[in-house]
Structures are given as C-alpha cells and as structure tokens.
Amino acid sequence: MAASTPCLDTTEAVELYPQQGLWLKPIARLNVSVSLPQLKTPGKSISNWEVMERIKAMVKPDAFSLLKVVKSTLEFIRFEGEAEAKSLLKTMVARLDGKTIKLSGFSEMLKVRAAEAKVVFPTRHEWDSHFRDAKFMNETVAGERPDTVHFEGLPCKWFTASKDSDKASEHVLKKVFATFGEVRRVDIPMLDPYRQENRTGNFNTFSSFSSLGTSLTFEAYIQFKEYIGFVNCMEHLKGMKLMYKGDDGKAATSNIKVDFDKSGHLSDKALRKRRLERAKLQELEHQREEEKRKEREEEERKKEEERKKKEDEEKERERKREEKLRRREERMKYREEKRREKKLEKKREEEQRQLQEKIAQEERRILIAQRKLESIRLLTELFKRAKVVKQQQEVQRLEQELEQERLRQLAIERRKKEEEELKKKKEEERKQKELQKKEEQLREKLVRGLKKRKYKEEEQHREELRQKISGQKLKSAVVMPHT
C-alpha cells in the first residue's frame, strides 16, 4: 500500500486534529467492470492499459485520483477507482454505466458497468457478537472488550513529534485520537525492537535495530477508557480516509485499514506476556553480548599474541638485515676509499694538465690581444680618414637640402601671395557687385518716390481743377435768376 497520494480537492474534508495537519475525507470509490469479447485470433490480446485509458477519457472533464486493475480474466476486467470528491461519484457512474468501448483491432463493442463501491468496515453488531461469543475473553476487563481500535497503513511522517524525524510518536498518536474520547493506552509495535525480533524469529539484536523505522507506514493499537470513545472513533472513521494538509497548503490522502482488535493486544494478559518475552529477549541479548564480549577478548588476546610473535620475528629480521647492511657498508667504505684515492690521483693529473693548458691559453690570449690592439690602431686611422670624407659629403647633402627647403619655402610664399591676391580680387568684385546692387536698389527707390510724388501732384492738380469747376457752376447758378 502506498503511504499517500496527492489530493487536489479538500472541500469535503472534516477536522480530525488540525494542529498536526490531520483531517478525514470521505472515500469516493467505484467499481468498473468491462466485459471482454471472445478472442478468436490466436496470439491476440486486449491491453488493460488501453481499456483503462478509454475509461479515463469517458469520465472527462472529471478525473480519477486513482484507478487500478483488481481482477483480470478472459471474460472481464474489473477496475477499482477513486474520485477526488464523493459528490462526483454519481456523475462518473452515469458516464460509465451501460456505455460501450470500441478498441482498435476489435469489431465487437465492450460493455461497461459501473457502480459505487461499498466500503468494507466492521459494524457494531460484528464487534458486539465477537466479544459476546469469544470463549477466552472477559468483557469486564480492558482489552478483552470492544475498546481497542487496530490501525494499519498509517503514514509514519504524519505522526512524528518533529518535522526532522521519520519515526511515528505514540504521544502524537494518543493526542490525535483523544479527540474521540479519553485514551487508556496506545501501542506502535514497530517501535519495540524486541517485538520485531519475536515476530521475525531473528535474535540478532543489531540487525533488528537496523531495520527499525524504515517502513513508510506503521501499525497501531489505540485503547479507549470508555466504550463511547471506541464507538465515536469507529463511527467517525467509517468510510473515511486520512488526509494530511501541510503548511504550504498541499494535501495528501492515505487509505488506512481500521478494525476492532480481536486479539486482545492491549489486555493485561497480552501486556504481561510481552513483558515476559521482552525480559527473555533482554536476557538473551545480555547473554549474546557477554558471549560476544568473551569472543572479542579471546580474539584480541590471539591477535595480541600474533602481534607479539610478528614483532619478535620482525625484530630478528631487522637485526639480520642491519648486520647485513653493516657488512655491506664496510665493503662499500673500503671500495669507496680505493675509488677516492684513484680519483685524487686522476684529479692531480687533471689539474696539472689544466694548468699547462691555461698557460698556453694565456700566452695565446696575449698574442691575440696584441694583434687586436694593432688592428684597432689601423682601423682608427682608417675611420678618421673615412670620417673626414663622410663629413664633407654630409655637409654637401645638408647644403642641398637647405637649398631645396629654401626654394620650397619661396614657392609656398609665392603661392600664398597669389592666393591672397586672388582672394582680394574676389573680395573687391564681391564688394563691387554689392555696391552696384545697392545703387540699383537706391535708384529704384528714388524712381518709386518720384513716381509717387508726381502721382500725388497730379492728384492734387486734378482736385484743384475739380474744385474750380465746381465753384464756377455755383456762380452761374446764383447769377441766372436776376436775368
């Protein structure tokens, strides 16, 4: 059984113990059965995966949170699926029940039947009848009556005392289920290493301890003080799965197995039996530890004897080796002395030969130095004479360069003068043109002024004429009645 599966829809969740992030969510499970046609072609088969994909496609836009094959025969394939919420079950059953599937390569249609799955959970009648009919149980004694709930598949990580731990805590488990009623005892068998030994029949303490707490889920027994607490727990967990909601808002669910304890696991008799078994195992462990201690001591003693023996042998070998080395060193010293004397003799001869060679080389160097001195004097005289000739040639070259530079400067000055004269000429022409332009503008202005004045004079003259003519007409008009 997987420890948990992701949960996307938490709307139907009810509180169990929010301080630990634990909730209860209704189980939304349905059974899907697909009838298969008779396979007439040898070697041909129907893919469960393909049928499963078709079923997933039929319920869209809804989706299964879990879909698995529970039984597969030649006549049918049975699937068990879970929806994210119980409210989706009727819709999903309606989309599947009575429908058909067409698979590639098959002409016949596959009929689909779907129905909501019944959750298997013990009833009050079952536990009452069990404890009533049990011959070796006393209903007045705790643990031998319906007061203990047996859990399987609880995720370890959800019941840890701290986030860094991977081991379930009995204290946390007791706090969580105390919401249904006061808890008398809790027991997580996987936390007891001696019980792990007793179950597996393995009496190696260290191997049992090394395997402790490696499972993702654990088994637990919770005993309530009152019958009502037991009933509350069973009624609230019926048809439910456990949900964990983290601090980041992400949720996961786990299908846990819940049943009433039929073995009297937390009864006084069972507790005494386990205590006795634990004491026996502790005694066996103590004996094993003592035997192992003796074996270790014996082994260490043998190792110590072997070590001393090896040390003695090593010392003897070392002594012989040192003796051999000493004799070898003496022989080597004698040979070295002989070689040293021969080397000294050769060295003296070599020094004498080198001295003769040095004298000959010194004489040769003196002769070479004299010849070099004479050569230097000769070359100095030749260089003096060559230097005079070269100086004369250099003076002539410099005079030529100065003359060329003077001519070049004269040409540059002449060119500058010509350019300046050309500029002056252009400037004078430009000024002349400007003067002419200004003269024309003034002439035009004068002409316009004269024309304007003449026009005014003519207008004034015409006005005077009009006035004279109008005055004469008035005079003639005044004189005419007297006639």
Contacts in CASP RR format, 6 or more apart in sequence:
PFRMAT RR
TARGET T0000
AUTHOR 0000-0000-0000
METHOD contacts of the structure
MODEL  1
MAASTPCLDTTEAVELYPQQGLWLKPIARLNVSVSLPQLKTPGKSISNWE
VMERIKAMVKPDAFSLLKVVKSTLEFIRFEGEAEAKSLLKTMVARLDGKT
IKLSGFSEMLKVRAAEAKVVFPTRHEWDSHFRDAKFMNETVAGERPDTVH
FEGLPCKWFTASKDSDKASEHVLKKVFATFGEVRRVDIPMLDPYRQENRT
GNFNTFSSFSSLGTSLTFEAYIQFKEYIGFVNCMEHLKGMKLMYKGDDGK
AATSNIKVDFDKSGHLSDKALRKRRLERAKLQELEHQREEEKRKEREEEE
RKKEEERKKKEDEEKERERKREEKLRRREERMKYREEKRREKKLEKKREE
EQRQLQEKIAQEERRILIAQRKLESIRLLTELFKRAKVVKQQQEVQRLEQ
ELEQERLRQLAIERRKKEEEELKKKKEEERKQKELQKKEEQLREKLVRGL
KKRKYKEEEQHREELRQKISGQKLKSAVVMPHT
1 153 0 8 1.000
1 217 0 8 1.000
1 255 0 8 1.000
2 254 0 8 1.000
3 153 0 8 1.000
3 155 0 8 1.000
3 156 0 8 1.000
3 157 0 8 1.000
3 216 0 8 1.000
3 217 0 8 1.000
3 254 0 8 1.000
4 155 0 8 1.000
4 158 0 8 1.000
4 244 0 8 1.000
4 252 0 8 1.000
4 253 0 8 1.000
4 254 0 8 1.000
5 65 0 8 1.000
5 66 0 8 1.000
5 252 0 8 1.000
5 253 0 8 1.000
5 254 0 8 1.000
6 65 0 8 1.000
6 250 0 8 1.000
6 251 0 8 1.000
6 252 0 8 1.000
7 25 0 8 1.000
7 65 0 8 1.000
7 84 0 8 1.000
7 243 0 8 1.000
7 251 0 8 1.000
7 252 0 8 1.000
7 253 0 8 1.000
8 65 0 8 1.000
8 84 0 8 1.000
8 251 0 8 1.000
9 84 0 8 1.000
9 85 0 8 1.000
10 23 0 8 1.000
10 25 0 8 1.000
10 243 0 8 1.000
10 245 0 8 1.000
10 251 0 8 1.000
11 85 0 8 1.000
12 25 0 8 1.000
12 26 0 8 1.000
12 85 0 8 1.000
12 86 0 8 1.000
12 87 0 8 1.000
13 23 0 8 1.000
13 24 0 8 1.000
13 25 0 8 1.000
13 243 0 8 1.000
13 245 0 8 1.000
13 251 0 8 1.000
14 23 0 8 1.000
14 24 0 8 1.000
14 25 0 8 1.000
15 23 0 8 1.000
15 24 0 8 1.000
16 22 0 8 1.000
16 23 0 8 1.000
16 24 0 8 1.000
16 176 0 8 1.000
16 179 0 8 1.000
16 242 0 8 1.000
17 175 0 8 1.000
17 176 0 8 1.000
17 179 0 8 1.000
20 158 0 8 1.000
20 159 0 8 1.000
20 172 0 8 1.000
20 175 0 8 1.000
20 176 0 8 1.000
21 158 0 8 1.000
21 244 0 8 1.000
21 245 0 8 1.000
21 246 0 8 1.000
22 158 0 8 1.000
22 176 0 8 1.000
22 242 0 8 1.000
22 243 0 8 1.000
22 244 0 8 1.000
23 242 0 8 1.000
23 243 0 8 1.000
23 244 0 8 1.000
23 245 0 8 1.000
23 251 0 8 1.000
24 236 0 8 1.000
24 237 0 8 1.000
24 240 0 8 1.000
24 241 0 8 1.000
24 242 0 8 1.000
24 243 0 8 1.000
25 240 0 8 1.000
25 241 0 8 1.000
25 242 0 8 1.000
25 243 0 8 1.000
25 253 0 8 1.000
26 85 0 8 1.000
26 86 0 8 1.000
26 239 0 8 1.000
26 240 0 8 1.000
26 241 0 8 1.000
27 82 0 8 1.000
27 86 0 8 1.000
27 119 0 8 1.000
27 239 0 8 1.000
27 240 0 8 1.000
27 241 0 8 1.000
27 255 0 8 1.000
28 82 0 8 1.000
28 83 0 8 1.000
28 84 0 8 1.000
28 85 0 8 1.000
28 86 0 8 1.000
28 88 0 8 1.000
28 89 0 8 1.000
29 80 0 8 1.000
29 81 0 8 1.000
29 82 0 8 1.000
29 83 0 8 1.000
29 116 0 8 1.000
29 117 0 8 1.000
29 119 0 8 1.000
30 80 0 8 1.000
30 81 0 8 1.000
30 82 0 8 1.000
30 83 0 8 1.000
30 89 0 8 1.000
30 92 0 8 1.000
30 93 0 8 1.000
30 96 0 8 1.000
30 114 0 8 1.000
30 115 0 8 1.000
30 116 0 8 1.000
30 117 0 8 1.000
31 78 0 8 1.000
31 79 0 8 1.000
31 80 0 8 1.000
31 81 0 8 1.000
31 114 0 8 1.000
31 115 0 8 1.000
31 116 0 8 1.000
31 117 0 8 1.000
32 55 0 8 1.000
32 78 0 8 1.000
32 79 0 8 1.000
32 80 0 8 1.000
32 81 0 8 1.000
32 96 0 8 1.000
32 112 0 8 1.000
32 113 0 8 1.000
32 114 0 8 1.000
33 76 0 8 1.000
33 77 0 8 1.000
33 78 0 8 1.000
33 79 0 8 1.000
33 112 0 8 1.000
33 113 0 8 1.000
33 114 0 8 1.000
34 51 0 8 1.000
34 55 0 8 1.000
34 76 0 8 1.000
34 77 0 8 1.000
34 78 0 8 1.000
34 79 0 8 1.000
34 101 0 8 1.000
34 110 0 8 1.000
34 111 0 8 1.000
34 112 0 8 1.000
34 113 0 8 1.000
35 75 0 8 1.000
35 76 0 8 1.000
35 110 0 8 1.000
35 111 0 8 1.000
35 113 0 8 1.000
36 46 0 8 1.000
36 73 0 8 1.000
36 74 0 8 1.000
36 75 0 8 1.000
36 76 0 8 1.000
36 77 0 8 1.000
36 110 0 8 1.000
37 106 0 8 1.000
37 108 0 8 1.000
37 110 0 8 1.000
39 45 0 8 1.000
39 46 0 8 1.000
39 74 0 8 1.000
46 77 0 8 1.000
46 103 0 8 1.000
46 106 0 8 1.000
48 69 0 8 1.000
48 72 0 8 1.000
48 77 0 8 1.000
50 103 0 8 1.000
50 104 0 8 1.000
51 77 0 8 1.000
51 101 0 8 1.000
51 103 0 8 1.000
51 110 0 8 1.000
52 67 0 8 1.000
52 69 0 8 1.000
52 79 0 8 1.000
54 101 0 8 1.000
54 103 0 8 1.000
55 67 0 8 1.000
55 79 0 8 1.000
55 96 0 8 1.000
55 101 0 8 1.000
55 112 0 8 1.000
56 63 0 8 1.000
56 64 0 8 1.000
56 67 0 8 1.000
58 95 0 8 1.000
58 96 0 8 1.000
58 99 0 8 1.000
58 101 0 8 1.000
58 112 0 8 1.000
59 92 0 8 1.000
59 95 0 8 1.000
59 96 0 8 1.000
62 83 0 8 1.000
62 84 0 8 1.000
62 88 0 8 1.000
62 91 0 8 1.000
62 92 0 8 1.000
62 95 0 8 1.000
63 84 0 8 1.000
64 81 0 8 1.000
64 82 0 8 1.000
64 83 0 8 1.000
65 82 0 8 1.000
65 83 0 8 1.000
65 84 0 8 1.000
65 253 0 8 1.000
66 81 0 8 1.000
66 82 0 8 1.000
67 79 0 8 1.000
67 80 0 8 1.000
67 81 0 8 1.000
67 82 0 8 1.000
68 79 0 8 1.000
68 80 0 8 1.000
68 81 0 8 1.000
69 77 0 8 1.000
69 78 0 8 1.000
69 79 0 8 1.000
70 78 0 8 1.000
70 79 0 8 1.000
70 80 0 8 1.000
71 77 0 8 1.000
71 78 0 8 1.000
72 78 0 8 1.000
80 117 0 8 1.000
81 117 0 8 1.000
83 89 0 8 1.000
83 92 0 8 1.000
89 116 0 8 1.000
90 116 0 8 1.000
92 114 0 8 1.000
93 114 0 8 1.000
93 115 0 8 1.000
93 116 0 8 1.000
96 112 0 8 1.000
96 113 0 8 1.000
96 114 0 8 1.000
97 112 0 8 1.000
97 113 0 8 1.000
97 114 0 8 1.000
97 115 0 8 1.000
98 111 0 8 1.000
98 112 0 8 1.000
98 113 0 8 1.000
98 114 0 8 1.000
99 111 0 8 1.000
99 112 0 8 1.000
100 109 0 8 1.000
100 110 0 8 1.000
100 111 0 8 1.000
100 112 0 8 1.000
101 109 0 8 1.000
101 110 0 8 1.000
101 112 0 8 1.000
102 109 0 8 1.000
102 110 0 8 1.000
103 110 0 8 1.000
119 238 0 8 1.000
119 239 0 8 1.000
121 237 0 8 1.000
121 238 0 8 1.000
121 239 0 8 1.000
121 258 0 8 1.000
122 234 0 8 1.000
122 258 0 8 1.000
122 259 0 8 1.000
122 260 0 8 1.000
124 231 0 8 1.000
124 234 0 8 1.000
126 260 0 8 1.000
127 146 0 8 1.000
127 234 0 8 1.000
127 260 0 8 1.000
128 146 0 8 1.000
130 146 0 8 1.000
130 260 0 8 1.000
130 262 0 8 1.000
131 137 0 8 1.000
131 139 0 8 1.000
131 144 0 8 1.000
131 145 0 8 1.000
131 146 0 8 1.000
132 139 0 8 1.000
134 144 0 8 1.000
137 144 0 8 1.000
137 145 0 8 1.000
137 264 0 8 1.000
138 144 0 8 1.000
138 145 0 8 1.000
139 145 0 8 1.000
141 267 0 8 1.000
141 268 0 8 1.000
142 184 0 8 1.000
142 223 0 8 1.000
142 266 0 8 1.000
142 267 0 8 1.000
142 268 0 8 1.000
143 223 0 8 1.000
143 261 0 8 1.000
143 264 0 8 1.000
143 265 0 8 1.000
143 266 0 8 1.000
143 267 0 8 1.000
143 268 0 8 1.000
143 270 0 8 1.000
144 264 0 8 1.000
144 267 0 8 1.000
145 227 0 8 1.000
146 227 0 8 1.000
146 230 0 8 1.000
146 260 0 8 1.000
147 184 0 8 1.000
147 223 0 8 1.000
147 224 0 8 1.000
147 225 0 8 1.000
147 226 0 8 1.000
147 227 0 8 1.000
147 230 0 8 1.000
148 221 0 8 1.000
148 222 0 8 1.000
148 223 0 8 1.000
148 224 0 8 1.000
148 230 0 8 1.000
148 260 0 8 1.000
148 261 0 8 1.000
148 264 0 8 1.000
148 265 0 8 1.000
148 266 0 8 1.000
149 177 0 8 1.000
149 221 0 8 1.000
149 222 0 8 1.000
149 224 0 8 1.000
149 230 0 8 1.000
149 233 0 8 1.000
149 234 0 8 1.000
149 237 0 8 1.000
149 258 0 8 1.000
149 259 0 8 1.000
149 260 0 8 1.000
149 261 0 8 1.000
150 219 0 8 1.000
150 220 0 8 1.000
150 221 0 8 1.000
150 258 0 8 1.000
150 259 0 8 1.000
150 260 0 8 1.000
150 261 0 8 1.000
150 262 0 8 1.000
150 265 0 8 1.000
151 219 0 8 1.000
151 220 0 8 1.000
151 221 0 8 1.000
151 222 0 8 1.000
151 256 0 8 1.000
151 257 0 8 1.000
151 258 0 8 1.000
152 217 0 8 1.000
152 219 0 8 1.000
152 256 0 8 1.000
152 257 0 8 1.000
152 259 0 8 1.000
153 217 0 8 1.000
153 218 0 8 1.000
153 219 0 8 1.000
153 254 0 8 1.000
153 256 0 8 1.000
153 257 0 8 1.000
154 168 0 8 1.000
154 173 0 8 1.000
154 217 0 8 1.000
154 218 0 8 1.000
154 219 0 8 1.000
154 220 0 8 1.000
154 242 0 8 1.000
154 254 0 8 1.000
154 256 0 8 1.000
155 216 0 8 1.000
155 217 0 8 1.000
155 242 0 8 1.000
155 244 0 8 1.000
155 254 0 8 1.000
156 166 0 8 1.000
156 167 0 8 1.000
156 168 0 8 1.000
156 213 0 8 1.000
156 215 0 8 1.000
156 216 0 8 1.000
156 217 0 8 1.000
156 218 0 8 1.000
157 166 0 8 1.000
157 216 0 8 1.000
158 242 0 8 1.000
158 244 0 8 1.000
158 254 0 8 1.000
159 168 0 8 1.000
159 169 0 8 1.000
159 172 0 8 1.000
159 173 0 8 1.000
159 176 0 8 1.000
159 218 0 8 1.000
160 166 0 8 1.000
160 167 0 8 1.000
160 168 0 8 1.000
160 169 0 8 1.000
160 172 0 8 1.000
161 169 0 8 1.000
161 171 0 8 1.000
161 172 0 8 1.000
166 213 0 8 1.000
167 191 0 8 1.000
167 213 0 8 1.000
168 188 0 8 1.000
168 190 0 8 1.000
168 191 0 8 1.000
168 218 0 8 1.000
168 220 0 8 1.000
170 186 0 8 1.000
170 187 0 8 1.000
170 188 0 8 1.000
170 191 0 8 1.000
173 186 0 8 1.000
173 188 0 8 1.000
173 220 0 8 1.000
173 222 0 8 1.000
174 183 0 8 1.000
174 186 0 8 1.000
174 222 0 8 1.000
177 183 0 8 1.000
177 186 0 8 1.000
177 222 0 8 1.000
177 233 0 8 1.000
180 224 0 8 1.000
180 229 0 8 1.000
180 230 0 8 1.000
180 232 0 8 1.000
180 233 0 8 1.000
180 236 0 8 1.000
181 224 0 8 1.000
181 225 0 8 1.000
181 226 0 8 1.000
181 228 0 8 1.000
181 229 0 8 1.000
181 232 0 8 1.000
181 233 0 8 1.000
182 224 0 8 1.000
182 225 0 8 1.000
182 226 0 8 1.000
182 229 0 8 1.000
183 222 0 8 1.000
183 223 0 8 1.000
183 224 0 8 1.000
183 225 0 8 1.000
184 223 0 8 1.000
184 224 0 8 1.000
184 225 0 8 1.000
184 266 0 8 1.000
185 221 0 8 1.000
185 222 0 8 1.000
185 223 0 8 1.000
185 266 0 8 1.000
186 220 0 8 1.000
186 221 0 8 1.000
186 222 0 8 1.000
186 223 0 8 1.000
187 220 0 8 1.000
187 221 0 8 1.000
187 265 0 8 1.000
187 266 0 8 1.000
188 218 0 8 1.000
188 219 0 8 1.000
188 220 0 8 1.000
189 195 0 8 1.000
189 196 0 8 1.000
189 199 0 8 1.000
189 219 0 8 1.000
189 221 0 8 1.000
190 196 0 8 1.000
190 212 0 8 1.000
190 213 0 8 1.000
190 215 0 8 1.000
190 218 0 8 1.000
190 219 0 8 1.000
191 212 0 8 1.000
191 213 0 8 1.000
192 274 0 8 1.000
192 278 0 8 1.000
193 205 0 8 1.000
193 208 0 8 1.000
193 209 0 8 1.000
193 212 0 8 1.000
194 208 0 8 1.000
194 277 0 8 1.000
194 278 0 8 1.000
194 281 0 8 1.000
194 282 0 8 1.000
195 274 0 8 1.000
195 277 0 8 1.000
195 278 0 8 1.000
196 208 0 8 1.000
196 211 0 8 1.000
196 212 0 8 1.000
197 203 0 8 1.000
197 204 0 8 1.000
197 205 0 8 1.000
197 208 0 8 1.000
197 281 0 8 1.000
198 277 0 8 1.000
198 281 0 8 1.000
200 208 0 8 1.000
202 208 0 8 1.000
203 281 0 8 1.000
203 284 0 8 1.000
203 288 0 8 1.000
205 285 0 8 1.000
205 288 0 8 1.000
217 254 0 8 1.000
221 261 0 8 1.000
221 265 0 8 1.000
221 266 0 8 1.000
222 233 0 8 1.000
223 261 0 8 1.000
223 266 0 8 1.000
224 230 0 8 1.000
224 233 0 8 1.000
230 260 0 8 1.000
234 258 0 8 1.000
234 260 0 8 1.000
237 258 0 8 1.000
238 258 0 8 1.000
241 253 0 8 1.000
241 254 0 8 1.000
241 255 0 8 1.000
241 256 0 8 1.000
242 253 0 8 1.000
242 254 0 8 1.000
242 256 0 8 1.000
243 251 0 8 1.000
243 252 0 8 1.000
243 253 0 8 1.000
243 254 0 8 1.000
244 251 0 8 1.000
244 252 0 8 1.000
244 253 0 8 1.000
244 254 0 8 1.000
245 251 0 8 1.000
263 270 0 8 1.000
264 270 0 8 1.000
END
